[in-house]
Each structure stands twice: as C-alpha cells, then as structure tokens.
Amino acid sequence: MNQDQPAKNIQQTVPFFAVADMEASLRFYVDGLGFEVIAKWMPGERIEWCCVQREGAVLMLQEYNGDGNNAWTPDGQVGIGVSIFFICEDALALYHEFVANGMAPMEPFVGNNMWVIGIQDPDGYALNFESSTDVPEETRYSEWQQH
C-alpha cells in the first residue's frame, strides 16, 4: 500500500433511488421510517432531490422527470429487484416503531441468525432491517411471542 494513501479511502455507500412521487417517498421515509432530510434540491417550489438519514443510514432520493434536458421515465417500476439491508442493534424495536407510525412491514422472521423486518417503499425498493439473534432459523415473530 502506498504510504500517501489514506488508511481508509472509501468512506460510505449511499444508495440513490429514483422515485415517482417525492411527496409520497418523504411521507414513507420521514414520517413512517423516521429518517430526516439532511440535504435537498428545490429548483422550484418543491423538493426534487434529497438526502435522508437515520443514524448511520443515508439514502438519496430523486424524483424522475419526463420533461427537460435530463428527462427520463422508467419502463417499469424502478425499485423491483433492488434490496437494501440495514444492520441494526434491535430490528424488532424498529418493527414496533414502524407499526406505530402506521406502516405495514412484513411479519419479522429469523433468517441467517438475524431478525429480518422487510418493508417495500412506494417505488418497490425492498428495505430490510436486521439484527442478530439466537432464535431458531425460520421462526416467525408471532410464534416466538407465544413462548
């Protein structure tokens, strides 16, 4: 390794999501999942691009536009096939928070020694919040609560 290079060059990965409706996406991420808008671009009266953050997780959202020099409209739903995994201390606490905020995450289950809480955003992006557990594989939260 070259001594002139920093020991830690790549600092962060920030997923960039194209979204159909910025207002719906902000309701989902900010009101529903507890993210905060930390940067935004408003060339007019409304947000067209933003960066949202919750603790160590950061995402960029940009509303796609069919007009102008940078016009682009997807052929289908943009998020299909895209999965993001958030590694957490307590994914079950997030599950309860999301439900209390009116969200509809999938029932938590154990996969690969982790509680997995899945939810899909308005554009079809799959978000998975996970935390380590010693609960047996494939256990559903409702089954585990009965013990």
CNS distance restraints for C-alpha pairs under 8 A (distance, minus, plus):
assign (resid   1 and name CA) (resid   5 and name CA) 7.51 0.50 0.50
assign (resid   5 and name CA) (resid   9 and name CA) 7.48 0.50 0.50
assign (resid  14 and name CA) (resid  58 and name CA) 5.79 0.50 0.50
assign (resid  14 and name CA) (resid  59 and name CA) 5.45 0.50 0.50
assign (resid  14 and name CA) (resid  60 and name CA) 6.85 0.50 0.50
assign (resid  15 and name CA) (resid  58 and name CA) 7.50 0.50 0.50
assign (resid  15 and name CA) (resid  59 and name CA) 5.26 0.50 0.50
assign (resid  15 and name CA) (resid  60 and name CA) 6.22 0.50 0.50
assign (resid  16 and name CA) (resid  59 and name CA) 6.13 0.50 0.50
assign (resid  16 and name CA) (resid  60 and name CA) 4.63 0.50 0.50
assign (resid  16 and name CA) (resid  61 and name CA) 5.90 0.50 0.50
assign (resid  16 and name CA) (resid  62 and name CA) 7.60 0.50 0.50
assign (resid  17 and name CA) (resid  59 and name CA) 7.51 0.50 0.50
assign (resid  17 and name CA) (resid  60 and name CA) 6.10 0.50 0.50
assign (resid  17 and name CA) (resid  61 and name CA) 4.91 0.50 0.50
assign (resid  17 and name CA) (resid  62 and name CA) 6.37 0.50 0.50
assign (resid  17 and name CA) (resid  79 and name CA) 7.76 0.50 0.50
assign (resid  18 and name CA) (resid  61 and name CA) 5.97 0.50 0.50
assign (resid  18 and name CA) (resid  62 and name CA) 5.03 0.50 0.50
assign (resid  18 and name CA) (resid  63 and name CA) 5.73 0.50 0.50
assign (resid  18 and name CA) (resid  64 and name CA) 5.98 0.50 0.50
assign (resid  18 and name CA) (resid  78 and name CA) 6.83 0.50 0.50
assign (resid  19 and name CA) (resid  25 and name CA) 7.13 0.50 0.50
assign (resid  19 and name CA) (resid  61 and name CA) 6.50 0.50 0.50
assign (resid  19 and name CA) (resid  62 and name CA) 5.79 0.50 0.50
assign (resid  19 and name CA) (resid  63 and name CA) 4.65 0.50 0.50
assign (resid  19 and name CA) (resid  64 and name CA) 6.09 0.50 0.50
assign (resid  19 and name CA) (resid  78 and name CA) 7.48 0.50 0.50
assign (resid  19 and name CA) (resid 123 and name CA) 6.12 0.50 0.50
assign (resid  20 and name CA) (resid  63 and name CA) 5.53 0.50 0.50
assign (resid  20 and name CA) (resid  64 and name CA) 6.05 0.50 0.50
assign (resid  20 and name CA) (resid 123 and name CA) 6.86 0.50 0.50
assign (resid  21 and name CA) (resid  25 and name CA) 6.29 0.50 0.50
assign (resid  21 and name CA) (resid  63 and name CA) 6.20 0.50 0.50
assign (resid  22 and name CA) (resid  26 and name CA) 6.03 0.50 0.50
assign (resid  22 and name CA) (resid  47 and name CA) 7.08 0.50 0.50
assign (resid  22 and name CA) (resid  48 and name CA) 6.76 0.50 0.50
assign (resid  22 and name CA) (resid  61 and name CA) 7.69 0.50 0.50
assign (resid  22 and name CA) (resid  62 and name CA) 7.23 0.50 0.50
assign (resid  22 and name CA) (resid  63 and name CA) 5.66 0.50 0.50
assign (resid  23 and name CA) (resid  27 and name CA) 6.23 0.50 0.50
assign (resid  24 and name CA) (resid  28 and name CA) 6.25 0.50 0.50
assign (resid  24 and name CA) (resid 122 and name CA) 7.04 0.50 0.50
assign (resid  25 and name CA) (resid  29 and name CA) 6.07 0.50 0.50
assign (resid  25 and name CA) (resid 121 and name CA) 7.35 0.50 0.50
assign (resid  25 and name CA) (resid 122 and name CA) 6.45 0.50 0.50
assign (resid  26 and name CA) (resid  30 and name CA) 5.37 0.50 0.50
assign (resid  26 and name CA) (resid  31 and name CA) 7.14 0.50 0.50
assign (resid  27 and name CA) (resid  31 and name CA) 4.95 0.50 0.50
assign (resid  27 and name CA) (resid  32 and name CA) 6.33 0.50 0.50
assign (resid  28 and name CA) (resid  32 and name CA) 4.81 0.50 0.50
assign (resid  28 and name CA) (resid  33 and name CA) 6.43 0.50 0.50
assign (resid  28 and name CA) (resid 121 and name CA) 6.87 0.50 0.50
assign (resid  28 and name CA) (resid 122 and name CA) 7.50 0.50 0.50
assign (resid  29 and name CA) (resid  33 and name CA) 4.91 0.50 0.50
assign (resid  29 and name CA) (resid  34 and name CA) 6.33 0.50 0.50
assign (resid  29 and name CA) (resid  35 and name CA) 5.55 0.50 0.50
assign (resid  29 and name CA) (resid  52 and name CA) 7.86 0.50 0.50
assign (resid  30 and name CA) (resid  34 and name CA) 4.84 0.50 0.50
assign (resid  30 and name CA) (resid  35 and name CA) 4.50 0.50 0.50
assign (resid  30 and name CA) (resid  36 and name CA) 5.74 0.50 0.50
assign (resid  30 and name CA) (resid  37 and name CA) 7.46 0.50 0.50
assign (resid  30 and name CA) (resid  52 and name CA) 7.92 0.50 0.50
assign (resid  31 and name CA) (resid  35 and name CA) 7.57 0.50 0.50
assign (resid  31 and name CA) (resid 101 and name CA) 7.21 0.50 0.50
assign (resid  32 and name CA) (resid  98 and name CA) 6.11 0.50 0.50
assign (resid  32 and name CA) (resid 101 and name CA) 5.37 0.50 0.50
assign (resid  32 and name CA) (resid 102 and name CA) 6.85 0.50 0.50
assign (resid  32 and name CA) (resid 103 and name CA) 6.03 0.50 0.50
assign (resid  33 and name CA) (resid  97 and name CA) 7.96 0.50 0.50
assign (resid  33 and name CA) (resid  98 and name CA) 5.97 0.50 0.50
assign (resid  33 and name CA) (resid 101 and name CA) 7.70 0.50 0.50
assign (resid  34 and name CA) (resid  54 and name CA) 6.74 0.50 0.50
assign (resid  35 and name CA) (resid  52 and name CA) 5.84 0.50 0.50
assign (resid  35 and name CA) (resid  53 and name CA) 5.15 0.50 0.50
assign (resid  35 and name CA) (resid  54 and name CA) 4.61 0.50 0.50
assign (resid  36 and name CA) (resid  52 and name CA) 5.23 0.50 0.50
assign (resid  36 and name CA) (resid  53 and name CA) 5.26 0.50 0.50
assign (resid  36 and name CA) (resid  54 and name CA) 6.27 0.50 0.50
assign (resid  37 and name CA) (resid  50 and name CA) 6.72 0.50 0.50
assign (resid  37 and name CA) (resid  51 and name CA) 5.85 0.50 0.50
assign (resid  37 and name CA) (resid  52 and name CA) 4.38 0.50 0.50
assign (resid  37 and name CA) (resid  53 and name CA) 6.51 0.50 0.50
assign (resid  38 and name CA) (resid  50 and name CA) 7.52 0.50 0.50
assign (resid  38 and name CA) (resid  51 and name CA) 5.70 0.50 0.50
assign (resid  38 and name CA) (resid  52 and name CA) 5.62 0.50 0.50
assign (resid  38 and name CA) (resid  53 and name CA) 6.62 0.50 0.50
assign (resid  39 and name CA) (resid  50 and name CA) 5.46 0.50 0.50
assign (resid  39 and name CA) (resid  51 and name CA) 5.08 0.50 0.50
assign (resid  39 and name CA) (resid  52 and name CA) 7.22 0.50 0.50
assign (resid  40 and name CA) (resid  47 and name CA) 6.45 0.50 0.50
assign (resid  40 and name CA) (resid  48 and name CA) 7.65 0.50 0.50
assign (resid  40 and name CA) (resid  49 and name CA) 5.63 0.50 0.50
assign (resid  40 and name CA) (resid  50 and name CA) 4.03 0.50 0.50
assign (resid  40 and name CA) (resid  51 and name CA) 6.28 0.50 0.50
assign (resid  41 and name CA) (resid  47 and name CA) 5.78 0.50 0.50
assign (resid  41 and name CA) (resid  48 and name CA) 5.97 0.50 0.50
assign (resid  41 and name CA) (resid  49 and name CA) 5.10 0.50 0.50
assign (resid  41 and name CA) (resid  50 and name CA) 6.14 0.50 0.50
assign (resid  42 and name CA) (resid  46 and name CA) 5.47 0.50 0.50
assign (resid  42 and name CA) (resid  47 and name CA) 4.60 0.50 0.50
assign (resid  42 and name CA) (resid  48 and name CA) 5.83 0.50 0.50
assign (resid  42 and name CA) (resid  49 and name CA) 7.24 0.50 0.50
assign (resid  43 and name CA) (resid  47 and name CA) 7.65 0.50 0.50
assign (resid  43 and name CA) (resid  48 and name CA) 7.45 0.50 0.50
assign (resid  48 and name CA) (resid  62 and name CA) 5.71 0.50 0.50
assign (resid  48 and name CA) (resid  63 and name CA) 5.41 0.50 0.50
assign (resid  49 and name CA) (resid  60 and name CA) 7.28 0.50 0.50
assign (resid  49 and name CA) (resid  61 and name CA) 5.58 0.50 0.50
assign (resid  49 and name CA) (resid  62 and name CA) 4.22 0.50 0.50
assign (resid  49 and name CA) (resid  63 and name CA) 6.45 0.50 0.50
assign (resid  50 and name CA) (resid  60 and name CA) 5.70 0.50 0.50
assign (resid  50 and name CA) (resid  61 and name CA) 5.38 0.50 0.50
assign (resid  50 and name CA) (resid  62 and name CA) 6.54 0.50 0.50
assign (resid  51 and name CA) (resid  58 and name CA) 6.91 0.50 0.50
assign (resid  51 and name CA) (resid  59 and name CA) 5.71 0.50 0.50
assign (resid  51 and name CA) (resid  60 and name CA) 4.35 0.50 0.50
assign (resid  51 and name CA) (resid  61 and name CA) 6.32 0.50 0.50
assign (resid  52 and name CA) (resid  58 and name CA) 5.65 0.50 0.50
assign (resid  52 and name CA) (resid  59 and name CA) 5.38 0.50 0.50
assign (resid  52 and name CA) (resid  60 and name CA) 6.29 0.50 0.50
assign (resid  52 and name CA) (resid  61 and name CA) 7.79 0.50 0.50
assign (resid  53 and name CA) (resid  57 and name CA) 5.54 0.50 0.50
assign (resid  53 and name CA) (resid  58 and name CA) 4.37 0.50 0.50
assign (resid  53 and name CA) (resid  59 and name CA) 6.50 0.50 0.50
assign (resid  54 and name CA) (resid  58 and name CA) 6.63 0.50 0.50
assign (resid  57 and name CA) (resid  86 and name CA) 7.37 0.50 0.50
assign (resid  64 and name CA) (resid  71 and name CA) 7.49 0.50 0.50
assign (resid  64 and name CA) (resid  72 and name CA) 6.21 0.50 0.50
assign (resid  64 and name CA) (resid  73 and name CA) 6.42 0.50 0.50
assign (resid  65 and name CA) (resid  70 and name CA) 7.52 0.50 0.50
assign (resid  65 and name CA) (resid  71 and name CA) 5.36 0.50 0.50
assign (resid  65 and name CA) (resid  72 and name CA) 5.75 0.50 0.50
assign (resid  65 and name CA) (resid  73 and name CA) 6.48 0.50 0.50
assign (resid  66 and name CA) (resid  71 and name CA) 4.54 0.50 0.50
assign (resid  66 and name CA) (resid  72 and name CA) 5.19 0.50 0.50
assign (resid  66 and name CA) (resid  73 and name CA) 5.50 0.50 0.50
assign (resid  67 and name CA) (resid  71 and name CA) 4.82 0.50 0.50
assign (resid  67 and name CA) (resid  72 and name CA) 7.63 0.50 0.50
assign (resid  74 and name CA) (resid  78 and name CA) 6.53 0.50 0.50
assign (resid  77 and name CA) (resid 123 and name CA) 6.31 0.50 0.50
assign (resid  77 and name CA) (resid 124 and name CA) 6.71 0.50 0.50
assign (resid  78 and name CA) (resid 123 and name CA) 6.19 0.50 0.50
assign (resid  78 and name CA) (resid 124 and name CA) 6.85 0.50 0.50
assign (resid  78 and name CA) (resid 125 and name CA) 7.66 0.50 0.50
assign (resid  79 and name CA) (resid 123 and name CA) 5.34 0.50 0.50
assign (resid  79 and name CA) (resid 124 and name CA) 4.25 0.50 0.50
assign (resid  79 and name CA) (resid 125 and name CA) 4.05 0.50 0.50
assign (resid  79 and name CA) (resid 126 and name CA) 7.34 0.50 0.50
assign (resid  80 and name CA) (resid 123 and name CA) 7.82 0.50 0.50
assign (resid  80 and name CA) (resid 124 and name CA) 5.23 0.50 0.50
assign (resid  80 and name CA) (resid 125 and name CA) 6.07 0.50 0.50
assign (resid  80 and name CA) (resid 126 and name CA) 7.80 0.50 0.50
assign (resid  81 and name CA) (resid 125 and name CA) 7.35 0.50 0.50
assign (resid  81 and name CA) (resid 126 and name CA) 7.74 0.50 0.50
assign (resid  82 and name CA) (resid 124 and name CA) 7.96 0.50 0.50
assign (resid  82 and name CA) (resid 125 and name CA) 5.48 0.50 0.50
assign (resid  82 and name CA) (resid 126 and name CA) 6.12 0.50 0.50
assign (resid  83 and name CA) (resid 125 and name CA) 6.17 0.50 0.50
assign (resid  83 and name CA) (resid 126 and name CA) 4.56 0.50 0.50
assign (resid  83 and name CA) (resid 127 and name CA) 5.88 0.50 0.50
assign (resid  83 and name CA) (resid 128 and name CA) 7.34 0.50 0.50
assign (resid  84 and name CA) (resid 125 and name CA) 7.77 0.50 0.50
assign (resid  84 and name CA) (resid 126 and name CA) 6.28 0.50 0.50
assign (resid  84 and name CA) (resid 127 and name CA) 5.08 0.50 0.50
assign (resid  84 and name CA) (resid 128 and name CA) 6.17 0.50 0.50
assign (resid  85 and name CA) (resid 127 and name CA) 6.12 0.50 0.50
assign (resid  85 and name CA) (resid 128 and name CA) 4.74 0.50 0.50
assign (resid  85 and name CA) (resid 129 and name CA) 5.91 0.50 0.50
assign (resid  85 and name CA) (resid 130 and name CA) 7.14 0.50 0.50
assign (resid  86 and name CA) (resid 127 and name CA) 7.59 0.50 0.50
assign (resid  86 and name CA) (resid 128 and name CA) 6.05 0.50 0.50
assign (resid  86 and name CA) (resid 129 and name CA) 4.75 0.50 0.50
assign (resid  86 and name CA) (resid 130 and name CA) 6.16 0.50 0.50
assign (resid  87 and name CA) (resid 129 and name CA) 6.07 0.50 0.50
assign (resid  87 and name CA) (resid 130 and name CA) 5.02 0.50 0.50
assign (resid  87 and name CA) (resid 131 and name CA) 5.96 0.50 0.50
assign (resid  88 and name CA) (resid 129 and name CA) 6.56 0.50 0.50
assign (resid  88 and name CA) (resid 130 and name CA) 5.62 0.50 0.50
assign (resid  88 and name CA) (resid 131 and name CA) 5.01 0.50 0.50
assign (resid  89 and name CA) (resid 131 and name CA) 5.55 0.50 0.50
assign (resid  89 and name CA) (resid 132 and name CA) 7.57 0.50 0.50
assign (resid  90 and name CA) (resid  94 and name CA) 6.94 0.50 0.50
assign (resid  90 and name CA) (resid 130 and name CA) 7.60 0.50 0.50
assign (resid  90 and name CA) (resid 131 and name CA) 5.54 0.50 0.50
assign (resid  91 and name CA) (resid  95 and name CA) 6.29 0.50 0.50
assign (resid  91 and name CA) (resid 115 and name CA) 6.56 0.50 0.50
assign (resid  91 and name CA) (resid 116 and name CA) 7.13 0.50 0.50
assign (resid  91 and name CA) (resid 117 and name CA) 6.69 0.50 0.50
assign (resid  91 and name CA) (resid 129 and name CA) 5.71 0.50 0.50
assign (resid  91 and name CA) (resid 130 and name CA) 5.31 0.50 0.50
assign (resid  91 and name CA) (resid 131 and name CA) 5.29 0.50 0.50
assign (resid  92 and name CA) (resid  96 and name CA) 6.42 0.50 0.50
assign (resid  92 and name CA) (resid 108 and name CA) 7.49 0.50 0.50
assign (resid  92 and name CA) (resid 115 and name CA) 7.25 0.50 0.50
assign (resid  92 and name CA) (resid 117 and name CA) 7.46 0.50 0.50
assign (resid  93 and name CA) (resid  97 and name CA) 6.25 0.50 0.50
assign (resid  94 and name CA) (resid  98 and name CA) 5.95 0.50 0.50
assign (resid  94 and name CA) (resid 129 and name CA) 7.91 0.50 0.50
assign (resid  95 and name CA) (resid  99 and name CA) 6.24 0.50 0.50
assign (resid  95 and name CA) (resid 105 and name CA) 7.05 0.50 0.50
assign (resid  95 and name CA) (resid 108 and name CA) 7.66 0.50 0.50
assign (resid  95 and name CA) (resid 117 and name CA) 6.51 0.50 0.50
assign (resid  96 and name CA) (resid 100 and name CA) 6.11 0.50 0.50
assign (resid  97 and name CA) (resid 101 and name CA) 6.22 0.50 0.50
assign (resid  98 and name CA) (resid 102 and name CA) 6.57 0.50 0.50
assign (resid  98 and name CA) (resid 103 and name CA) 5.27 0.50 0.50
assign (resid  98 and name CA) (resid 104 and name CA) 7.39 0.50 0.50
assign (resid  98 and name CA) (resid 105 and name CA) 7.26 0.50 0.50
assign (resid  99 and name CA) (resid 103 and name CA) 4.96 0.50 0.50
assign (resid  99 and name CA) (resid 104 and name CA) 6.13 0.50 0.50
assign (resid  99 and name CA) (resid 105 and name CA) 7.16 0.50 0.50
assign (resid 104 and name CA) (resid 119 and name CA) 7.13 0.50 0.50
assign (resid 105 and name CA) (resid 117 and name CA) 6.66 0.50 0.50
assign (resid 105 and name CA) (resid 118 and name CA) 5.71 0.50 0.50
assign (resid 105 and name CA) (resid 119 and name CA) 4.58 0.50 0.50
assign (resid 105 and name CA) (resid 120 and name CA) 7.68 0.50 0.50
assign (resid 106 and name CA) (resid 117 and name CA) 6.31 0.50 0.50
assign (resid 106 and name CA) (resid 118 and name CA) 5.34 0.50 0.50
assign (resid 106 and name CA) (resid 119 and name CA) 6.07 0.50 0.50
assign (resid 107 and name CA) (resid 117 and name CA) 6.76 0.50 0.50
assign (resid 107 and name CA) (resid 118 and name CA) 7.72 0.50 0.50
assign (resid 107 and name CA) (resid 140 and name CA) 7.05 0.50 0.50
assign (resid 107 and name CA) (resid 141 and name CA) 6.54 0.50 0.50
assign (resid 107 and name CA) (resid 142 and name CA) 7.83 0.50 0.50
assign (resid 108 and name CA) (resid 115 and name CA) 6.29 0.50 0.50
assign (resid 108 and name CA) (resid 116 and name CA) 5.39 0.50 0.50
assign (resid 108 and name CA) (resid 117 and name CA) 4.77 0.50 0.50
assign (resid 108 and name CA) (resid 118 and name CA) 7.32 0.50 0.50
assign (resid 108 and name CA) (resid 140 and name CA) 6.07 0.50 0.50
assign (resid 108 and name CA) (resid 141 and name CA) 5.28 0.50 0.50
assign (resid 109 and name CA) (resid 115 and name CA) 5.55 0.50 0.50
assign (resid 109 and name CA) (resid 116 and name CA) 5.46 0.50 0.50
assign (resid 109 and name CA) (resid 117 and name CA) 7.12 0.50 0.50
assign (resid 109 and name CA) (resid 138 and name CA) 5.98 0.50 0.50
assign (resid 109 and name CA) (resid 139 and name CA) 5.50 0.50 0.50
assign (resid 109 and name CA) (resid 140 and name CA) 4.32 0.50 0.50
assign (resid 109 and name CA) (resid 141 and name CA) 5.70 0.50 0.50
assign (resid 110 and name CA) (resid 114 and name CA) 5.28 0.50 0.50
assign (resid 110 and name CA) (resid 115 and name CA) 4.52 0.50 0.50
assign (resid 110 and name CA) (resid 116 and name CA) 5.98 0.50 0.50
assign (resid 110 and name CA) (resid 133 and name CA) 7.80 0.50 0.50
assign (resid 110 and name CA) (resid 135 and name CA) 7.01 0.50 0.50
assign (resid 110 and name CA) (resid 136 and name CA) 6.96 0.50 0.50
assign (resid 110 and name CA) (resid 137 and name CA) 5.14 0.50 0.50
assign (resid 110 and name CA) (resid 138 and name CA) 4.91 0.50 0.50
assign (resid 110 and name CA) (resid 139 and name CA) 5.35 0.50 0.50
assign (resid 110 and name CA) (resid 140 and name CA) 6.66 0.50 0.50
assign (resid 111 and name CA) (resid 115 and name CA) 6.49 0.50 0.50
assign (resid 111 and name CA) (resid 116 and name CA) 6.62 0.50 0.50
assign (resid 111 and name CA) (resid 137 and name CA) 5.56 0.50 0.50
assign (resid 111 and name CA) (resid 138 and name CA) 5.87 0.50 0.50
assign (resid 112 and name CA) (resid 137 and name CA) 6.85 0.50 0.50
assign (resid 113 and name CA) (resid 132 and name CA) 5.88 0.50 0.50
assign (resid 113 and name CA) (resid 133 and name CA) 5.51 0.50 0.50
assign (resid 113 and name CA) (resid 134 and name CA) 6.25 0.50 0.50
assign (resid 113 and name CA) (resid 135 and name CA) 7.21 0.50 0.50
assign (resid 113 and name CA) (resid 136 and name CA) 7.44 0.50 0.50
assign (resid 113 and name CA) (resid 137 and name CA) 6.43 0.50 0.50
assign (resid 114 and name CA) (resid 130 and name CA) 5.83 0.50 0.50
assign (resid 114 and name CA) (resid 131 and name CA) 5.08 0.50 0.50
assign (resid 114 and name CA) (resid 132 and name CA) 4.27 0.50 0.50
assign (resid 114 and name CA) (resid 133 and name CA) 5.19 0.50 0.50
assign (resid 114 and name CA) (resid 134 and name CA) 7.86 0.50 0.50
assign (resid 115 and name CA) (resid 129 and name CA) 7.95 0.50 0.50
assign (resid 115 and name CA) (resid 130 and name CA) 5.30 0.50 0.50
assign (resid 115 and name CA) (resid 131 and name CA) 5.33 0.50 0.50
assign (resid 115 and name CA) (resid 132 and name CA) 6.36 0.50 0.50
assign (resid 115 and name CA) (resid 133 and name CA) 6.43 0.50 0.50
assign (resid 116 and name CA) (resid 128 and name CA) 6.34 0.50 0.50
assign (resid 116 and name CA) (resid 129 and name CA) 5.79 0.50 0.50
assign (resid 116 and name CA) (resid 130 and name CA) 4.66 0.50 0.50
assign (resid 116 and name CA) (resid 131 and name CA) 7.10 0.50 0.50
assign (resid 117 and name CA) (resid 128 and name CA) 5.47 0.50 0.50
assign (resid 117 and name CA) (resid 129 and name CA) 5.06 0.50 0.50
assign (resid 117 and name CA) (resid 130 and name CA) 6.36 0.50 0.50
assign (resid 118 and name CA) (resid 126 and name CA) 6.95 0.50 0.50
assign (resid 118 and name CA) (resid 127 and name CA) 5.69 0.50 0.50
assign (resid 118 and name CA) (resid 128 and name CA) 4.41 0.50 0.50
assign (resid 118 and name CA) (resid 129 and name CA) 6.47 0.50 0.50
assign (resid 119 and name CA) (resid 126 and name CA) 6.04 0.50 0.50
assign (resid 119 and name CA) (resid 127 and name CA) 5.35 0.50 0.50
assign (resid 119 and name CA) (resid 128 and name CA) 6.50 0.50 0.50
assign (resid 120 and name CA) (resid 124 and name CA) 5.55 0.50 0.50
assign (resid 120 and name CA) (resid 125 and name CA) 5.55 0.50 0.50
assign (resid 120 and name CA) (resid 126 and name CA) 4.60 0.50 0.50
assign (resid 120 and name CA) (resid 127 and name CA) 5.91 0.50 0.50
assign (resid 121 and name CA) (resid 125 and name CA) 5.39 0.50 0.50
assign (resid 121 and name CA) (resid 126 and name CA) 6.66 0.50 0.50
assign (resid 121 and name CA) (resid 127 and name CA) 7.38 0.50 0.50
assign (resid 135 and name CA) (resid 139 and name CA) 7.11 0.50 0.50
assign (resid 139 and name CA) (resid 143 and name CA) 6.62 0.50 0.50
assign (resid 139 and name CA) (resid 144 and name CA) 6.64 0.50 0.50
assign (resid 140 and name CA) (resid 144 and name CA) 6.31 0.50 0.50
assign (resid 141 and name CA) (resid 145 and name CA) 6.10 0.50 0.50
assign (resid 142 and name CA) (resid 146 and name CA) 6.67 0.50 0.50
assign (resid 143 and name CA) (resid 147 and name CA) 7.30 0.50 0.50
